[in-house]
Amino acid sequence: MLLAIDIGNTNTHFGVFDSEKLISHFKVPTVRNKTSDEIIDSIREKISPYVSAIFISSVVPELNDAFQKLSEKYYGLKPVFVDYTFDFNLKIKYNPASALGVDRLIGAFAAIETYGKPCIVCDFGTATTIDAVNSKSEYLGGIIAPGMNVLADALFRKTSKLPLVDIKKPESVFGNSTVSSIQSGIYFGYAGLVDGIIRRMIDNLREKPRIIATGGLASVIAESSELIEMVDETLMLEGLRLIYEKIKH
């Protein structure tokens, strides 16, 4: 069985695959100073001990050593940390490629393998990324923007009287309280940001892409997006599985 691990800035996602089937998946908060022993304590009961390979995507290099030790100590395996040098079947138009977050590459790879090309991949996490791949398999790059939770936190920290709010779709664009006004501004403003960027990308692509959303807030924002076609919450884990299968063969 394959253990796929996606280490993100806010949460770390785990997925266990039996061949092509995702038999379990869950997430735990990403804590940068956790040791391998502390990490295993939070996941041990959720993962089968009969793991034959571990593939990892990480945008938190401070945790790489801990996950390396976890893999070797508890599973007797050397983990594979996927990076930009892997063969994603993409022509990477990003300068330099080494600066490109591997999560963006894995998401693009998984999207074209699963849904076809051209495609636009929207990943809604701590940061939001929206990236495009054209029909020539060229990864064109995209945008990085603060995530909705980052915006809410910035308003709270940079003002004296505004509260920290939960991110959810308001009942109306007309906020009738301070909390609902902030929620409306962030949520509907973000929906406009997302669709506006996607429209510009489509205009530049000059071809009709599939538009896929993933990440923790994907389903929330997709509800009000006019352009997002599908939400795939396990796209990153599936990407790691596809990379494993490609290397194995």
N, C-alpha and C positions, 0 to 999 in steps of 0.2 A: 504493500500500500504506500501511496505517496502522501507525505505531509507537506502541504503548501502553506507558506507563511508570508503574509504581506504586512510589513512593519511600517505603519504610517505615523504621522506626527501626533495624532490624537488617539487612535486605536490601532491595535495589532490584530489582524484577522488570521484565523487558522482554518484550513480546510483539509479534510482527509478524503482521499480518492481511492476507491477500489476500481482499478482500470479507469473507465471513463466516467464512472458514477461518483458524484459527490455525496458521500454517505453521512458526513457531518461537517458543520461549520459554525464558528462562533467567534466572538471578539472579546478582547480584554483591553483596558486602558493602557496606552503606551506610557511607561515610566522610565525615563532615561537612565536612572541610576540603579535599576534592578539587576540583581545577580542572576546567574543561571538557576541557582537553587530556588530563588524566589519566583522566578518565572514558571519553573516546572510545578511548583506547589499550586499555582493558579490554573494549570491546564491538565495536570496528570490524569484526573478522573474523566476527562473529556476526549482523550486521545488513546487509541489502541497502542499497546506496546509493540505490536508487530508492524512497525514501519520499515519500509525497505529503501526509501529515498526521501531526502528533505531538500526542497527548493525554496529559496528565500528571495523576496524583493524587499529592499530596505532603503528608506530615505532618512533613516536615523542611524548614522554610522556609529554613534556612541554605544549602541546596543549590539553591534555585530559580534563583538567578542563574546558577549554573554550567550548569544544564540549559537555561536560556534561551540562553546563549551557545553551547552545544553545538549546539542546534537550528538557530540562525541561521548559525553559522560552518561547520558540516559538512554540513548538509542544506538550507540556504537557506530555512528555514521558521520561521515564528513559531509557537511551541508554544501550545497551549491548556491552561492550568492550570484544571482543573475545581474549582469551589468551590460553596458552599451556595446560591448564587444561580441555579444552573442549574435548569431545569425537570425535576425527577425524577418528575413525576406523583405526588407524595406531599404530603400535608398534614403538615407537620413540627411535631410537638408537643414541641418542645425549646426551652429558654429559657436564653440566646438562641440562635437558629439559627446565628449566626456562630461560636459556640463549639463547635459539633458537628464532630468530625473528618470531613473529606470522605470518608475511606475507609469510614466507617460508612454514609454516605449512598449511596455507589456500590455497596457490597455489598448493601444493602437493595434498591436499584433493580434491580441485576442479578438478584437472587433472585426478585423478583416477576415480572420480565419472562421469566425462564427457567422458573421452577417454579410460579408462581402465588401467590396470597395467600389467606388469611393465611400468614405465614411467620415463622420465627425464624432469624436468621443468627448463627452463632457463628464468630468470627474469632480464631484462635489464633496470636498472634505474640508480640512482646515484651510487649505487654499483650494480655489477652483481652477482647474485647467480645462481648456477646450482646444482640442488638437484635430488636425485634418490629415487624411491620407487620400491621395487622388487615385485615379484608375491606373496610373503607371506605377503604383506601389511606392510613391514618393511620400515620405513623412515630411510634411511641409512646416511643421511647428504649429504654433498657436498662441494662446494667451495664458497668463497666470494672473489671477485676481484674488483679493482677500475673500475667504469664505464667509457665509452669512453669520456664522457664530463669531468670527473675528470682527466683523462689523459691529455686531451687538456689543461685544466686549470693549471695542474701541470707544463707542458712545458712552458706555458706563464709566470707563476709566478716564476719559478726557473731559467729562463734564461733572458739575457739582451736584446736580439734582436728578439726572436721568437714571432710571433703574436698569439693571441687567434683565433682559427678557428672554423667554424661550422662543425658539424659532418655530413658527407654525403659520399656516394659512389663516389670515384673519377672515372674519365673517363678511367684512366690508372694507373697501378701500378707505372709507371715511372713519378713521380712528376716533372714537368718542371718549378716550381716556389716554393718559400718557403712555401706558403700556401698549394699548392697541394701536396708537399712532406710530410708535417705534416699530411694532411688528409689521404694520402696513407699509411703512417706508422701506424697511429692509426687504420684506418679502416681495411686494409688487415691484419695487425698484430693481430687485435682483432678477425677477422674471423678465423685465424689460431689458436689462443688461444682457442676459443670456440669449434671448431671441435676437436682439440687435447684433450681437457678435456673430451668431450663427448665420444670420442673413448676409452679413458682409463676407463671411467665408464662402457661402454658396455663390455669391456674385463673383468672387475671385476664382473659385474652382471652375465655374462655367460647366458644371455637370451636377446631376442630382445625387447627393450623398445619402446614405443611411445615417440616421442621427441617434446615437446611443448614449444613455446616461448611466453613470454608476457612482458609487460613493455613498456615504452615510445620509446625505440630504437629497439624493437623487429623486426619490419618489415624491418628496415634499415639493420641490421646485417643478418637477415634470407635470404636476397637476395643473399648473397655470401656464406652462410653456405651450406656445402654438406650434412649435417645430420639433420638439423631442418626440421621437417615434416609439422608443422602448426604453425600459429601465431594466438593467441587468446588474443586480447587486453583488453577484459573485464573479463579475467579469475578470477581476485581477487574479483570483484563485484559478479560474479556468485558464487564464493566460499562462500561469506557472505550470499547470498540467500539460498544456500544449507544448511548452518549451521542453518539459521533461520527456514527453513522448518523442519529440523531434530528435533530442540528443540520444535517447535510448536506441533509436533505430538508425 
